[in-house]
């Protein structure tokens, strides 16, 4: 059995490596103990590593506030990756002011509104340390964040720097930037080449973009489907919806309604509202089998709850005609009011028809 002796007089780097070896070999208690000792002594890398462990619920119980505390201590020593992590957390709405006391037993982070300014401040500190992920975060905030923070030119510069460093998100951001500015076929090809590099690096967003580009070019549905599928198998919900639609329409792949519904359900679980409505459509239409009205109702209700206007119009018609439910003109009108208020001209017309039939105004 391999033994791991404690390097009492080793350098901090040797002790860090030893702690990592202990963790990698399942000796969590000893590894954490050594890591904690280094962190208490002020080692920034150990502090960052502890923060990552607490955030990931790995080797120690998840404790978001402990993670923040260690990230902040590392960041105060200009640890670039810790600065990036704090930027990401601030962008997600998880932040704590430097003077705020963290309660020992308050383990869960409280999510509030994203603090874009704080996120950019931390990202810029990560940039100073040469962190490519920090460059991507800063570039994102500078190009797509609040108007008060925007600096498009600098954002593009940071995407380029991250791309030059081989960062996949940087390659993607730089490629998309170049694609938006492309005026010639050569410029467009150069932009797509960066996106392709990001896709090769395993970024599902890049696969989705490549598929979308091919889709709009026309006549390349099979190639587009291949890219969508690569992203979909990496749990990218938009790509999963694209795959579902392709199977349902037979675009670039043999039509298969069963597979279409499977992928659309996955996209729906990922929060894609359009996919939720499409599953309702599939159950309503039946497509070779009897329509499943109860299932269609269930999916349409989910879509309406998420604000889908088309689903509200369809569901209103089902209630009006008593299809898969008791006839309920009041509910039909409520749904049509919702859709009309959200700009549906079809809902306005159907509501006028409903209101013109006073004898059928109630169930």
N, C-alpha and C positions, 0 to 999 in steps of 0.2 A: 504493500500500500504506500502510495506517495505521501510524504510528510511535508507540511508547510511550516517551517520554523519562522518565528517572529523576528524580523530584522530590527532589533531594538536600536542599533546604532547605524542603520542604513540611512541613505538620503531620503528626502520626502518623495522623490520620484520612485525610488526602490520600494518604499513603503506603500505608495499608491498602487504600483504594479502588483505587489504582494496582496493587497486588499482585493484587487480586481480578480486575481487568481483564486483567492478564497471564495469569492462570490460565484465565479464561474464554475467552481467545482462543488457547489452546494454547501459550502461551509459559511452559511449566511451570518450566523451569530458572530463568529470571529472576524469575518470580513467587515461587517458593519461596525464592530467595536474599533477596529483599526482605522476605518474611514472616519468615524466620529472623532477619534482622537486627533487625527490630522486636521479635520474641519475646525475643531475647537482651538487648535493651535494657529489657525488662520490660513490654512492652505486653501486657496481659491478653487482649485480643481476638485479637491475633496468635498468642499461645500457644494459645488455644482453637482457632483455625482450624487450626493445625499439628496439634494433637491429633486433630481430626476427619479431616484428610487421612491421617494415619498409621493411624487406625482403619479408614478406608474403603478403604485401598489405592488412593488416588487421587492422582495426580501424584507420589507418593513410594511406595516399597515398603512394604507393610503391616508395621507394627512396633507391636504392642500395648503393649509396655513404654514405647516412646517416646511413644505416645499418652497413657498414664497419667502420664508425667512432665510433659508439657506441660499436661494437664488440671489436675494438682495445682498447678503453678505459677500457673495462671490462677485456680484456686479460692482459693489463698492470698491473692489480691487481691480476693476476694469476687465473682468473675465467676460470676453466677448459673447460666448455662447449663453452665459447667464443673462446678459443684457438682452440678447435676442429672445430668450424664453420669457423674460418679464414683459417684453414688447408684445409677444404673442398673447400672453395672458391678459394684458391690458386691452388689447384689441378685441378679445373675447368677452370683456366685461368683468374679468377677475383681476382686481388690483387692491393694494393696501398701501396707504400712505406711509412714508418712512417713519413717522412718529407714532403710528397706531400700534397699540399693544395687542399682540395675538394671544388669545386665551389658549392655554395648554390643551384643554379638552374640546375646544372648538375646532374639530378636524375638517369640517366641510367648508370649502370656499363658497362665499356668497356671490352669486353672479348678478351684476348690475348692468348698467348701460356701458357699451364700449367706450373707452377713453382713448380716442384716436390721437390726441395730442401727447398723452403720456406714452402711448405705444410708439409714436414716432420718435420721441425723445430717447427711449430705450433702444430703438432700432438704430438711431444715429450713433449711439455709443457702441453698439455692436459693429457698425460700419467702421468706426475708428480703430477697432481691434482687428479689422480685416475679415470679419465673419461674413461669408457669402449669403447665408440664410438671412442675416440681418440686413444685407443689401437688398434682398428680394422683398422683405417686409417693408423697408423704408420706401422702396420703389413703388410698391403697391399703394401705400398710403399717400405718396406724393402724386400719383397719377389717378387714383380712384377714390381717395379719401375725401373728407370735407373740403369745400372750396377754399376755406381759410388756410388749409395746410398745403395746398397743391403747388407743386413746382415741377411741371411736366418735363422740362429739359433735364433737370437733375434726376428725376425718376428714371428716364430713359438711359441716362448715363450709368446709374446704378444697376439696372437690368443688364446692360452691356458688360459691366465689370464682373457681375456674378456669372454671366454666360462665359466670359473669357476664363473664369476659374473652373468651368465645367459643372457648375451647379444646375441641376435639371430644371428647377423652377426659374432660374435666371435665363437658361436657354429658351424656355417657353415664353417668358415675358418679353425677352428681346426679340424673339421671332414674331410674336403677335404685334409688337410695336412696329417692326419693320414691315409687316404685312399691311398694317393700317396705312402706312406712308408710301407703299409701293406704287409706282406709276408705270413701270415697264415689266415685261415678262421676266427679265433678268433679276430685277429687284424682288419680284414676287418669288421666284425660285430660291433666291438667297434666304428670304424670310422663312419659307417652308422648310428649307434645309435645317434651320435652327430648331424648328418645331419637331422635325423628324428626329433630331438628336435627343431632344427631351423625351420623345416617345420611346426611343431605343433605351433611354435611361430608366424607363419604367413609370413615366408619369401618365396617369390615365387622362388627365385634362388634355394632354398633347395628342393622345390617340383620338379623343373625341373631336378635337379641332381638325385633325387630318381627315377624319371621316366626314365632317361637316363641309370642308373645302371640296372634297371629291363629290359629295352629294349635290352641291350647288353647281358644280361643273357640268353635271348631267352625263348620263351614259356610263357612269362608273359606280353603279349601285353595289356591285359585288365587292369592289375594293373598299368602298365606304363601309359596308357591313363588316368587313374584316376588322377595320379599325374600331368600329363601335363595339364589336364583340370583345376585343382585347381590353377595352376600358370597362365594359360591363362585367367581365369576370374579375375585375379589381374592385367591384362593389360601387362603381360610379353610377349613381341613380339616373342621371340624364342619359347616359349611354345605355343603361338597361331599358329605358323607355324607347330609345331609338331602335334597339334590337327587337323589342316587342312590336313596335309599329312595322318594322321591316318584315317580320314573320307574318303579321296580320295582312299586310298588303302584298306580300310576295316580292319585295323589292331587294334584289341582290341575293335572294335565297328562296328556296321553294316555300310556298305558302304553307303555314302550319298554325292553325288557330290555337291549338293546345299550348304550343311553345310560346306563342304570342302572349297568351294570358299569363303563363308562368313568369315571363320576364317583366310584364307590366305590373304584376303583383309585387315583384321584387322592387321595382321602381317606386311603386306606391308606398311600400314599407320605408323607402328612403325619403319620403315626403314629397314626391312629385305629384302635384295635384292633377295635372293633365292625365297622368297614368291612372289615377284613381277613377276619373271619369271614363276613361277608355275601357277599363275593366267592367264598368257598369254598362257601357255600350255593347260589349261582347256578350254579356249575360242577357241583355234585352233582345238583341238580334237573333240569338240562338245559333245562327250560322250552320244549318243542317240538322240541328236538334231543337227540341222545344225550348222556347225562351225560359230563363230562370228569373221570374219576376221578383221573388223575395230577395235573391242575391243582387239583382240590379238595383232594387230600392236601397239596399244597404250601402252599396258603393256610391250611388248618387247622393245619398244623404251625407256620406263622408266628404264627398267632393264639394257639396254645397256648404258644409260647415267650414271648409277651407277657402270658400269664396269663389268657387267655380260657377260662372254665370250660365254656361251652356247646360250643365247638369241640372241647375235649378229649373230651366225651361222644360227640359225633358221630363223631370220628375213632376212638374206641374201638370203636364199632359197626362201622365200616368194616373195622378190623383183625380183629374177631371173626368177621365174615361173609366175609372175604376179598374185599371189593369194591374192585377197582382195585389189589389188592396180594395178597401171600401171606397166608393166614390166620395170625394171630399172636396167640394168646390171652394170652400173657405181656405183650405190648405193650398189648393192650386193657385188661388188669388194671392195668398201670402208669398208664395214662391215667385210668382210672376212680378209682384211688386218689387221683390228683392232684385230680380234680374233687370227689370226696367230701370230701377234706380241706379244700376251699374252699367247702363248704356245699351241694353239689348233692345234693338228695334223689334225683333221677333216677339219678345215678351210684351212689348207695348201693344202690338197687333192682336196677340192672343188674349190679352187682358180686355181689350175692347170687345172682342167676340164674346168672351165670357160675360162681360157686364151687359151686353145687349140681349142676353137671354135670362131675364129675371126669374122665369119659372124654374131655372136650373141653378140658381145662385147659391143654394145650400144643399148639403147632402141629405 
